[in-house]
Amino acid sequence: MGVDEIMRRVKSDLLLGRLELGELGFTEASISDDIPLLDERGLGLDSVDALDLVVGAELLFQVKFGEISRDRIARICTTVRDFSEHVHRLRAGDTA
């Protein structure tokens, strides 16, 4: 599975599905690949939402993020693209 497909699934299955951002008026088309995840100028996810996103990605993509800290979440959850690229690297066996 390529990064583009992972980004599509992050948007549809995790952000709109698991985190229910559709109820806030977001659609798959309105969530750009480079929208900030944690920033209020973007999706404005809080730390609980970000952790739920990580757990959801582990289940959906059969990957393990390893130990999760606040700093690591901030590094991983910058944009939809960055998060999806991280998932892609984990699927390829890169645990960094």
SEVOKE-614982 format. One line per field, with one value per atom (N, C-alpha, C, O): residue number from 1; residue in one letter; y negated, x, z. Coordinates in steps of 0.2 Angstrom, whole numbers, plus 5000, padded with zeros to 4 digits. Atoms other than C-alpha are relative to their C-alpha. Layout:
REM SEVOKE-614982
nr <- NUM / ...
rest <- a / ...
Y <- Y / ...
X <- X / ...
Z <- Z / ...
//
This chain:
REM SEVOKE-614982
nr <- 1 / 1 / 1 / 1 / 2 / 2 / 2 / 2 / 3 / 3 / 3 / 3 / 4 / 4 / 4 / 4 / 5 / 5 / 5 / 5 / 6 / 6 / 6 / 6 / 7 / 7 / 7 / 7 / 8 / 8 / 8 / 8 / 9 / 9 / 9 / 9 / 10 / 10 / 10 / 10 / 11 / 11 / 11 / 11 / 12 / 12 / 12 / 12 / 13 / 13 / 13 / 13 / 14 / 14 / 14 / 14 / 15 / 15 / 15 / 15 / 16 / 16 / 16 / 16 / 17 / 17 / 17 / 17 / 18 / 18 / 18 / 18 / 19 / 19 / 19 / 19 / 20 / 20 / 20 / 20 / 21 / 21 / 21 / 21 / 22 / 22 / 22 / 22 / 23 / 23 / 23 / 23 / 24 / 24 / 24 / 24 / 25 / 25 / 25 / 25 / 26 / 26 / 26 / 26 / 27 / 27 / 27 / 27 / 28 / 28 / 28 / 28 / 29 / 29 / 29 / 29 / 30 / 30 / 30 / 30 / 31 / 31 / 31 / 31 / 32 / 32 / 32 / 32 / 33 / 33 / 33 / 33 / 34 / 34 / 34 / 34 / 35 / 35 / 35 / 35 / 36 / 36 / 36 / 36 / 37 / 37 / 37 / 37 / 38 / 38 / 38 / 38 / 39 / 39 / 39 / 39 / 40 / 40 / 40 / 40 / 41 / 41 / 41 / 41 / 42 / 42 / 42 / 42 / 43 / 43 / 43 / 43 / 44 / 44 / 44 / 44 / 45 / 45 / 45 / 45 / 46 / 46 / 46 / 46 / 47 / 47 / 47 / 47 / 48 / 48 / 48 / 48 / 49 / 49 / 49 / 49 / 50 / 50 / 50 / 50 / 51 / 51 / 51 / 51 / 52 / 52 / 52 / 52 / 53 / 53 / 53 / 53 / 54 / 54 / 54 / 54 / 55 / 55 / 55 / 55 / 56 / 56 / 56 / 56 / 57 / 57 / 57 / 57 / 58 / 58 / 58 / 58 / 59 / 59 / 59 / 59 / 60 / 60 / 60 / 60 / 61 / 61 / 61 / 61 / 62 / 62 / 62 / 62 / 63 / 63 / 63 / 63 / 64 / 64 / 64 / 64 / 65 / 65 / 65 / 65 / 66 / 66 / 66 / 66 / 67 / 67 / 67 / 67 / 68 / 68 / 68 / 68 / 69 / 69 / 69 / 69 / 70 / 70 / 70 / 70 / 71 / 71 / 71 / 71 / 72 / 72 / 72 / 72 / 73 / 73 / 73 / 73 / 74 / 74 / 74 / 74 / 75 / 75 / 75 / 75 / 76 / 76 / 76 / 76 / 77 / 77 / 77 / 77 / 78 / 78 / 78 / 78 / 79 / 79 / 79 / 79 / 80 / 80 / 80 / 80 / 81 / 81 / 81 / 81 / 82 / 82 / 82 / 82 / 83 / 83 / 83 / 83 / 84 / 84 / 84 / 84 / 85 / 85 / 85 / 85 / 86 / 86 / 86 / 86 / 87 / 87 / 87 / 87 / 88 / 88 / 88 / 88 / 89 / 89 / 89 / 89 / 90 / 90 / 90 / 90 / 91 / 91 / 91 / 91 / 92 / 92 / 92 / 92 / 93 / 93 / 93 / 93 / 94 / 94 / 94 / 94 / 95 / 95 / 95 / 95 / 96 / 96 / 96 / 96
rest <- m / m / m / m / g / g / g / g / v / v / v / v / d / d / d / d / e / e / e / e / i / i / i / i / m / m / m / m / r / r / r / r / r / r / r / r / v / v / v / v / k / k / k / k / s / s / s / s / d / d / d / d / l / l / l / l / l / l / l / l / l / l / l / l / g / g / g / g / r / r / r / r / l / l / l / l / e / e / e / e / l / l / l / l / g / g / g / g / e / e / e / e / l / l / l / l / g / g / g / g / f / f / f / f / t / t / t / t / e / e / e / e / a / a / a / a / s / s / s / s / i / i / i / i / s / s / s / s / d / d / d / d / d / d / d / d / i / i / i / i / p / p / p / p / l / l / l / l / l / l / l / l / d / d / d / d / e / e / e / e / r / r / r / r / g / g / g / g / l / l / l / l / g / g / g / g / l / l / l / l / d / d / d / d / s / s / s / s / v / v / v / v / d / d / d / d / a / a / a / a / l / l / l / l / d / d / d / d / l / l / l / l / v / v / v / v / v / v / v / v / g / g / g / g / a / a / a / a / e / e / e / e / l / l / l / l / l / l / l / l / f / f / f / f / q / q / q / q / v / v / v / v / k / k / k / k / f / f / f / f / g / g / g / g / e / e / e / e / i / i / i / i / s / s / s / s / r / r / r / r / d / d / d / d / r / r / r / r / i / i / i / i / a / a / a / a / r / r / r / r / i / i / i / i / c / c / c / c / t / t / t / t / t / t / t / t / v / v / v / v / r / r / r / r / d / d / d / d / f / f / f / f / s / s / s / s / e / e / e / e / h / h / h / h / v / v / v / v / h / h / h / h / r / r / r / r / l / l / l / l / r / r / r / r / a / a / a / a / g / g / g / g / d / d / d / d / t / t / t / t / a / a / a / a
Y <- 5006 / 5000 / 4994 / 4993 / 5006 / 4983 / 4995 / 4995 / 5005 / 4967 / 4997 / 4995 / 5003 / 4960 / 5004 / 5001 / 4995 / 4975 / 4999 / 4999 / 5001 / 4973 / 4993 / 4993 / 5007 / 4954 / 5000 / 4998 / 5000 / 4958 / 5004 / 5002 / 4996 / 4971 / 4996 / 4997 / 5004 / 4960 / 4995 / 4994 / 5004 / 4947 / 5003 / 5001 / 4997 / 4958 / 5004 / 5003 / 4995 / 4972 / 4997 / 4998 / 5002 / 4963 / 4993 / 4992 / 5007 / 4944 / 4999 / 4996 / 5000 / 4945 / 5005 / 5004 / 4994 / 4962 / 5000 / 4999 / 4999 / 4965 / 4994 / 4994 / 5006 / 4947 / 4996 / 4991 / 5003 / 4942 / 4992 / 4988 / 5007 / 4925 / 4998 / 4992 / 5002 / 4926 / 4997 / 4993 / 5003 / 4921 / 4993 / 4989 / 5007 / 4905 / 4996 / 4990 / 5003 / 4902 / 5001 / 4999 / 4998 / 4909 / 5006 / 5010 / 4995 / 4920 / 5002 / 4999 / 4998 / 4930 / 4995 / 4994 / 5005 / 4917 / 4993 / 4990 / 5006 / 4903 / 5001 / 4996 / 4998 / 4912 / 5000 / 5006 / 5000 / 4907 / 5005 / 5006 / 4996 / 4918 / 4997 / 5000 / 5004 / 4904 / 4996 / 4992 / 5004 / 4898 / 5002 / 5008 / 4998 / 4897 / 5004 / 5003 / 4996 / 4910 / 4997 / 4997 / 5003 / 4902 / 4993 / 4991 / 5007 / 4884 / 4998 / 5001 / 5003 / 4874 / 4997 / 4997 / 5002 / 4867 / 5006 / 5005 / 4994 / 4885 / 5004 / 5001 / 4996 / 4899 / 4999 / 5001 / 5002 / 4894 / 5006 / 5006 / 4994 / 4912 / 4998 / 4995 / 5001 / 4912 / 5006 / 5011 / 4994 / 4925 / 5006 / 5011 / 4994 / 4937 / 5003 / 5008 / 4999 / 4936 / 5003 / 5008 / 4998 / 4938 / 5007 / 5011 / 4993 / 4954 / 5004 / 5010 / 4996 / 4961 / 5001 / 5006 / 5000 / 4957 / 5006 / 5010 / 4995 / 4967 / 5007 / 5012 / 4993 / 4982 / 5002 / 5008 / 4998 / 4982 / 5002 / 5007 / 4998 / 4982 / 5007 / 5011 / 4993 / 4997 / 5005 / 5010 / 4995 / 5007 / 5000 / 5006 / 5000 / 5002 / 5002 / 5006 / 4999 / 5003 / 5006 / 5007 / 4995 / 5017 / 4998 / 5002 / 5002 / 5007 / 4999 / 4998 / 5002 / 5003 / 4994 / 4993 / 5006 / 4985 / 5000 / 4996 / 5000 / 4991 / 4995 / 4994 / 5004 / 4980 / 4993 / 4990 / 5007 / 4964 / 4995 / 4996 / 5006 / 4948 / 4994 / 4994 / 5006 / 4931 / 4997 / 4995 / 5003 / 4925 / 5005 / 5002 / 4996 / 4940 / 4999 / 4999 / 5002 / 4937 / 4994 / 4993 / 5007 / 4919 / 5001 / 4997 / 4999 / 4925 / 5004 / 5003 / 4995 / 4939 / 4997 / 4998 / 5003 / 4929 / 4993 / 4989 / 5007 / 4914 / 4998 / 4994 / 5000 / 4916 / 5007 / 5012 / 4994 / 4929 / 5004 / 5010 / 4997 / 4932 / 5003 / 5008 / 4998 / 4933 / 5006 / 5011 / 4994 / 4945 / 5006 / 5012 / 4994 / 4956 / 5003 / 5009 / 4998 / 4956 / 5004 / 5009 / 4996 / 4962 / 5007 / 5012 / 4993 / 4976 / 5004 / 5010 / 4996 / 4981 / 5003 / 5008 / 4997 / 4982 / 5006 / 5010 / 4994 / 4993 / 5006 / 5011 / 4994 / 5004 / 5003 / 5009 / 4997 / 5006 / 5003 / 5005 / 4997 / 5011 / 4995 / 4997 / 5005 / 4994 / 4998 / 4995 / 5001 / 4992 / 4993 / 4992 / 5007 / 4974 / 4996 / 4990
X <- 5004 / 5000 / 5005 / 5009 / 4996 / 5007 / 4998 / 4993 / 5002 / 5007 / 4994 / 4990 / 5006 / 4993 / 4994 / 4989 / 5005 / 4982 / 4999 / 4994 / 5000 / 4987 / 4997 / 4993 / 5003 / 4983 / 4992 / 4988 / 5008 / 4965 / 4997 / 4992 / 5003 / 4962 / 5001 / 4996 / 4999 / 4969 / 4994 / 4991 / 5006 / 4956 / 4993 / 4990 / 5007 / 4941 / 4999 / 4994 / 5002 / 4943 / 5002 / 4998 / 4998 / 4952 / 4998 / 4994 / 5002 / 4949 / 4992 / 4989 / 5007 / 4931 / 4996 / 4991 / 5003 / 4927 / 5001 / 4996 / 4999 / 4935 / 5000 / 4997 / 5001 / 4937 / 4994 / 4993 / 5006 / 4921 / 5000 / 4996 / 4999 / 4927 / 4995 / 4994 / 5005 / 4913 / 4994 / 4991 / 5006 / 4901 / 5002 / 4998 / 4997 / 4912 / 5000 / 5002 / 5000 / 4909 / 5005 / 5005 / 4994 / 4925 / 4997 / 4993 / 5001 / 4924 / 5007 / 5012 / 4993 / 4938 / 5003 / 5009 / 4998 / 4939 / 5003 / 5007 / 4998 / 4941 / 5006 / 5009 / 4994 / 4955 / 5006 / 5007 / 4994 / 4971 / 5005 / 5005 / 4995 / 4986 / 5005 / 5008 / 4995 / 4996 / 4997 / 5000 / 5003 / 4983 / 5003 / 5004 / 4998 / 4990 / 4995 / 4989 / 5005 / 4983 / 4999 / 4993 / 5001 / 4986 / 4999 / 4997 / 5000 / 4986 / 4993 / 4989 / 5007 / 4970 / 4998 / 4992 / 5001 / 4973 / 4998 / 4997 / 5001 / 4971 / 4994 / 4988 / 5005 / 4961 / 4999 / 4993 / 5001 / 4964 / 4999 / 4996 / 5001 / 4966 / 5003 / 5009 / 4996 / 4970 / 5004 / 5004 / 4996 / 4981 / 4997 / 4999 / 5004 / 4967 / 4999 / 4999 / 5002 / 4962 / 5006 / 5006 / 4994 / 4980 / 5002 / 5004 / 4998 / 4983 / 4995 / 4997 / 5005 / 4966 / 5002 / 5001 / 4998 / 4973 / 5006 / 5006 / 4994 / 4989 / 4997 / 4999 / 5002 / 4980 / 4995 / 4996 / 5003 / 4968 / 5004 / 5002 / 4995 / 4982 / 5003 / 5004 / 4997 / 4990 / 4995 / 4998 / 5005 / 4974 / 4999 / 4999 / 5002 / 4970 / 5005 / 5004 / 4995 / 4987 / 5005 / 5010 / 4996 / 4994 / 5007 / 5012 / 4993 / 5009 / 5000 / 4995 / 4999 / 5016 / 5005 / 5010 / 4996 / 5022 / 5005 / 5009 / 4996 / 5031 / 4998 / 4992 / 5001 / 5032 / 4998 / 5001 / 5002 / 5022 / 5000 / 4998 / 5000 / 5026 / 4997 / 4995 / 5003 / 5019 / 5004 / 5002 / 4995 / 5035 / 4999 / 4999 / 5000 / 5034 / 4993 / 4993 / 5007 / 5015 / 5001 / 4998 / 5000 / 5019 / 5005 / 5003 / 4996 / 5033 / 4996 / 4997 / 5004 / 5022 / 4994 / 4993 / 5006 / 5006 / 5000 / 4996 / 5000 / 5011 / 4995 / 4991 / 5005 / 5001 / 4997 / 5000 / 5003 / 4990 / 5006 / 5007 / 4994 / 5005 / 5005 / 5008 / 4995 / 5018 / 4998 / 5002 / 5002 / 5008 / 4999 / 5002 / 5001 / 5004 / 5007 / 5008 / 4994 / 5022 / 5004 / 5007 / 4997 / 5027 / 4997 / 5000 / 5003 / 5014 / 5003 / 5004 / 4997 / 5021 / 5007 / 5009 / 4993 / 5039 / 4999 / 5003 / 5001 / 5032 / 4998 / 5000 / 5002 / 5024 / 5006 / 5006 / 4995 / 5040 / 5006 / 5011 / 4995 / 5049 / 5005 / 5009 / 4996 / 5057 / 4997 / 4991 / 5003 / 5054 / 5002 / 5000 / 4997 / 5062 / 4994 / 4995
Z <- 5000 / 5000 / 5000 / 5004 / 5000 / 4995 / 5004 / 5008 / 4996 / 5004 / 4998 / 5003 / 5002 / 4994 / 5002 / 5005 / 4997 / 4999 / 5007 / 5010 / 4992 / 5017 / 5002 / 5006 / 4999 / 5016 / 4999 / 5003 / 5001 / 5009 / 5006 / 5008 / 4994 / 5023 / 5006 / 5011 / 4994 / 5036 / 5001 / 5006 / 5000 / 5031 / 5001 / 5005 / 5000 / 5028 / 5006 / 5009 / 4994 / 5041 / 5007 / 5011 / 4993 / 5055 / 5002 / 5007 / 4998 / 5054 / 5000 / 5004 / 5001 / 5047 / 5004 / 5007 / 4997 / 5054 / 5008 / 5012 / 4993 / 5071 / 5004 / 5009 / 4996 / 5076 / 4999 / 5002 / 5002 / 5068 / 4999 / 5001 / 5002 / 5061 / 4995 / 4994 / 5005 / 5048 / 5004 / 5001 / 4996 / 5062 / 5002 / 5003 / 5000 / 5063 / 4993 / 4993 / 5006 / 5045 / 4995 / 4989 / 5004 / 5038 / 4995 / 4997 / 5005 / 5022 / 4998 / 4999 / 5002 / 5014 / 4995 / 4995 / 5004 / 5001 / 5003 / 5001 / 4996 / 5014 / 5004 / 5006 / 4996 / 5023 / 4995 / 4992 / 5004 / 5013 / 5002 / 5008 / 4998 / 5013 / 5005 / 5009 / 4996 / 5021 / 5006 / 5009 / 4995 / 5034 / 5007 / 5008 / 4993 / 5052 / 5004 / 5004 / 4996 / 5063 / 5007 / 5009 / 4993 / 5080 / 5001 / 5006 / 5000 / 5076 / 4999 / 4995 / 5000 / 5078 / 4993 / 4991 / 5007 / 5060 / 4995 / 4990 / 5004 / 5054 / 5003 / 5004 / 4997 / 5062 / 5007 / 5010 / 4993 / 5080 / 5004 / 5009 / 4995 / 5087 / 5006 / 5007 / 4994 / 5105 / 5001 / 4997 / 4999 / 5113 / 5001 / 4999 / 5000 / 5116 / 4993 / 4992 / 5007 / 5098 / 4996 / 4993 / 5004 / 5092 / 5003 / 4999 / 4998 / 5103 / 4997 / 4995 / 5004 / 5096 / 4993 / 4990 / 5007 / 5079 / 4999 / 4995 / 5000 / 5083 / 5001 / 4997 / 4998 / 5091 / 4994 / 4992 / 5006 / 5076 / 4994 / 4991 / 5005 / 5064 / 5001 / 4996 / 4998 / 5073 / 4998 / 4995 / 5002 / 5071 / 4993 / 4990 / 5008 / 5053 / 4996 / 4991 / 5004 / 5046 / 5003 / 4999 / 4997 / 5057 / 5001 / 4999 / 4999 / 5063 / 5008 / 5011 / 4993 / 5080 / 5000 / 4997 / 5000 / 5084 / 5006 / 5006 / 4994 / 5100 / 5005 / 5006 / 4994 / 5115 / 4998 / 4994 / 5002 / 5113 / 5006 / 5011 / 4995 / 5122 / 4997 / 4991 / 5003 / 5120 / 4994 / 4989 / 5005 / 5110 / 4994 / 4988 / 5006 / 5099 / 4996 / 4990 / 5003 / 5095 / 4996 / 4991 / 5003 / 5091 / 4994 / 4989 / 5006 / 5079 / 4994 / 4988 / 5004 / 5071 / 4997 / 4991 / 5002 / 5070 / 4997 / 5000 / 5003 / 5060 / 4995 / 4996 / 5006 / 5044 / 4999 / 5001 / 5003 / 5036 / 4996 / 4997 / 5004 / 5024 / 5004 / 5003 / 4996 / 5037 / 5004 / 5005 / 4996 / 5048 / 4995 / 4997 / 5004 / 5033 / 4997 / 4997 / 5002 / 5027 / 5006 / 5005 / 4994 / 5045 / 5000 / 5001 / 5000 / 5044 / 4994 / 4995 / 5006 / 5027 / 5002 / 5000 / 4998 / 5034 / 5005 / 5005 / 4995 / 5049 / 4996 / 4998 / 5004 / 5036 / 4997 / 4995 / 5004 / 5027 / 5005 / 5003 / 4996 / 5043 / 5004 / 5008 / 4997 / 5048 / 5007 / 5006 / 4993 / 5067 / 5003 / 5008 / 4998 / 5068 / 5001 / 5003
//
